[in-house]
Amino acid sequence: MPTALRPPARSEGGAAATTIRLLPQDPEWLWDFYMTHDLLLAPYHAAWAIRRRGVGEDIAPAWPPGLESLTGLNAPACLDAWARVHRALPPVLRDRVLLHDERAAPARRSTLRGPDGRALVPLHAVTVATDDLRALARVRRAIRAGARAMPSLVVTRHADGSADVHSVPSPGDYKGTVDRTVAVLSLAPDDDTDVLARALAQGATTSRTDLSDEQYAAYRRFADRLAAAATTGWSGGERALFRERY
């Protein structure tokens, strides 16, 4: 059984355990990954850190909308975990131009090809610390718990029996973005990812990587898992459209 990506490795001297994840060069998922930082982790940490210094509420930066009363989120630990995962990405995934220029065509200019020569959405084998993945999973748990405790819809009932429904900021506003970010990072290695990682490594020194029939079958199975994770919270039709690009 191939074991190229498993189990998580621990370096000599007790260094942090690491694992390899296959991440797509796909603007749709990268958008969620970056918005987890931009909309949630970075502003939450800024609001938390300045208050730790004793700055008053009147001049401290605002909490991200709906997160004023969120508990269970370790502001510095989760931001640092995201930053380390971001640093582990290859340069092409750290370039935000990808979010805006290639959103509709993730396979454009790809050097990864199927057996028939068709360009495929690129995948990248990225080594990340298992502790960082756990930290981001804890972010997901905190947001889910906050969404249950502080729903985004508030019902006001009147004496005449009528009721008004109001939408208010809530941790639930961030749930889909965080769920999709963590779901893709949580796709554990299996035989298919082992096959693909070897193919990507072998093609790293060439201008084009052509998958064999066996490797392409692994790619398609992985794409099924990826689509389910990267479209968490989407409709079945939206998921099918995402998967069709692979």
C-alpha positions in Angstrom: 0.0 0.0 0.0 1.4 3.4 -0.9 2.4 5.4 2.2 4.1 8.5 0.7 1.9 10.9 2.6 1.3 8.9 5.8 1.5 8.8 8.7 2.2 12.4 10.0 6.0 12.7 10.5 7.7 13.8 13.6 11.3 15.1 13.3 14.1 14.1 15.6 14.3 16.1 18.7 10.5 16.3 19.2 9.8 18.8 16.4 6.2 19.4 15.4 4.4 16.6 13.6 3.6 17.4 10.0 1.4 16.0 7.3 0.9 16.6 3.6 -2.3 18.0 2.1 -3.2 18.3 -1.6 -4.5 21.8 -2.1 -6.2 23.0 -5.3 -5.1 26.0 -7.3 -8.7 27.0 -7.3 -9.8 30.6 -6.7 -13.1 29.5 -5.2 -11.5 27.6 -2.3 -8.7 30.1 -2.0 -11.3 32.9 -1.6 -12.7 31.1 1.5 -9.2 30.5 2.9 -8.2 34.1 2.6 -11.6 35.4 3.9 -11.2 33.3 7.0 -8.2 35.5 7.7 -9.4 38.8 6.4 -13.0 38.8 7.8 -12.5 36.7 10.9 -9.1 35.9 12.3 -7.1 39.2 11.7 -9.8 41.6 12.8 -10.8 39.4 15.8 -7.1 39.3 16.9 -6.7 43.1 16.4 -9.8 43.8 18.6 -8.7 41.3 21.2 -5.1 42.4 21.4 -5.8 46.1 21.8 -8.2 45.5 24.6 -5.6 43.3 26.3 -3.4 46.5 26.5 -6.1 48.3 28.3 -7.4 50.5 25.5 -11.0 51.6 26.1 -13.9 50.4 24.1 -14.4 54.0 22.8 -11.2 53.9 20.8 -10.5 50.2 20.4 -11.1 48.7 17.0 -14.5 47.2 16.6 -15.0 43.4 16.9 -15.9 41.7 13.6 -19.7 42.1 13.3 -21.5 39.4 15.3 -18.4 38.3 17.2 -18.5 40.7 20.1 -19.6 38.0 22.5 -17.9 35.0 20.9 -16.1 32.6 23.3 -13.7 29.7 22.8 -11.6 31.4 20.1 -7.9 31.7 21.0 -7.1 34.9 19.0 -3.3 34.7 18.8 -3.1 30.9 18.4 -5.6 30.7 15.6 -4.1 33.6 13.7 -0.6 32.2 14.0 -1.9 28.8 12.8 -3.4 30.3 9.7 -0.2 32.3 9.0 2.0 29.2 9.2 -0.3 27.3 6.8 -0.2 30.3 4.5 3.6 30.4 4.6 3.7 26.7 3.7 1.8 27.3 0.4 3.7 27.5 -2.9 4.1 31.1 -4.2 1.3 30.7 -6.8 -1.2 30.1 -4.0 0.1 33.0 -2.0 -0.5 35.4 -4.9 -4.0 37.0 -4.4 -4.1 37.9 -8.1 -5.3 34.4 -8.6 -8.5 35.3 -6.6 -9.5 37.9 -9.1 -8.1 37.0 -12.5 -8.8 33.3 -12.8 -11.9 32.7 -10.8 -13.9 31.3 -13.7 -11.1 29.2 -15.3 -8.9 27.5 -12.7 -7.3 25.2 -15.3 -6.2 28.1 -17.5 -2.4 27.8 -18.2 -2.2 24.7 -16.1 0.7 22.3 -16.8 -1.2 19.4 -15.3 -2.8 17.3 -18.0 -5.0 14.3 -18.2 -4.3 11.3 -20.4 -6.2 13.0 -23.3 -4.1 16.1 -23.0 -6.8 18.2 -21.3 -5.6 20.8 -18.9 -6.6 20.0 -15.3 -7.0 22.2 -12.2 -3.5 22.1 -10.6 -2.9 20.5 -7.2 -0.1 21.2 -4.8 1.3 18.9 -2.1 1.8 21.2 0.9 3.5 20.2 4.2 1.7 21.6 7.2 1.9 21.1 11.0 -0.9 18.9 12.4 -1.1 21.3 15.4 -2.0 24.1 13.0 -4.7 22.0 11.4 -6.1 21.3 14.9 -6.0 25.0 15.8 -8.1 25.8 12.7 -10.5 23.0 13.5 -11.0 24.7 16.9 -11.9 27.9 15.1 -14.6 26.0 13.3 -15.9 24.5 16.5 -16.0 28.0 18.1 -17.9 29.5 15.2 -20.4 26.6 15.1 -21.0 26.9 18.9 -21.4 30.7 18.6 -23.9 30.3 15.7 -26.0 28.0 17.9 -25.8 30.4 20.9 -26.3 33.6 18.9 -28.6 32.9 15.9 -28.7 35.4 13.0 -32.5 35.7 13.1 -34.3 37.3 16.0 -38.0 37.0 16.4 -39.9 39.8 18.1 -43.5 38.8 19.1 -46.2 41.3 19.7 -49.3 41.3 21.9 -51.6 41.0 18.9 -49.9 37.7 18.0 -47.9 39.1 15.1 -44.1 38.7 14.9 -41.2 40.5 13.3 -38.2 38.7 12.1 -34.9 40.6 12.2 -31.5 39.6 10.8 -28.6 40.5 13.0 -24.9 39.9 12.7 -23.9 36.4 14.1 -21.1 34.0 14.2 -23.2 32.1 11.7 -22.3 34.7 9.1 -18.7 33.2 9.1 -19.7 29.6 9.3 -19.7 28.7 5.6 -16.3 30.3 4.9 -14.7 28.7 7.9 -16.3 25.3 7.2 -15.0 25.2 3.6 -11.6 26.4 4.6 -11.2 23.7 7.2 -12.9 20.9 5.3 -10.4 21.1 2.5 -7.4 21.3 4.9 -8.9 18.3 6.7 -8.9 16.0 3.6 -6.7 13.3 5.0 -4.1 11.5 2.8 -5.1 8.2 1.2 -3.9 6.0 -1.6 -5.1 8.4 -4.2 -3.3 11.4 -2.7 -0.1 9.2 -2.4 -0.4 8.4 -6.2 -0.9 12.1 -7.0 1.8 13.4 -4.8 4.4 11.1 -6.5 3.2 12.3 -9.9 3.5 15.9 -8.9 6.9 15.3 -7.5 8.1 13.6 -10.6 6.7 16.4 -12.8 8.2 19.2 -10.7 11.3 19.3 -12.9 9.5 19.3 -16.2 7.4 21.9 -18.0 4.3 19.7 -18.0 2.9 16.8 -16.0 0.9 14.2 -17.9 -1.1 11.9 -15.8 -1.4 8.2 -16.7 -4.8 6.5 -16.7 -4.2 5.2 -13.1 -3.1 8.7 -11.9 -6.0 10.4 -13.6 -8.4 7.9 -11.9 -6.9 8.9 -8.6 -7.3 12.6 -9.6 -11.0 12.1 -10.3 -11.6 10.3 -7.0 -9.8 13.0 -5.1 -11.7 15.7 -7.0 -14.9 14.1 -5.7 -13.7 14.4 -2.1 -12.4 17.9 -2.8 -15.7 19.1 -4.3 -17.7 17.8 -1.3 -15.4 19.7 1.1 -14.9 22.9 -0.9 -18.6 23.4 -1.4 -19.7 22.7 2.2 -23.0 24.6 2.6 -23.7 25.0 -1.1 -26.5 23.5 -3.0 -26.2 20.2 -4.9 -26.3 22.1 -8.2 -23.5 24.5 -7.1 -21.4 21.5 -6.0 -21.9 19.8 -9.4 -20.7 22.9 -11.2 -17.6 23.1 -9.0 -16.8 19.4 -9.6 -17.4 19.7 -13.4 -14.3 21.9 -13.7 -12.1 19.0 -12.6 
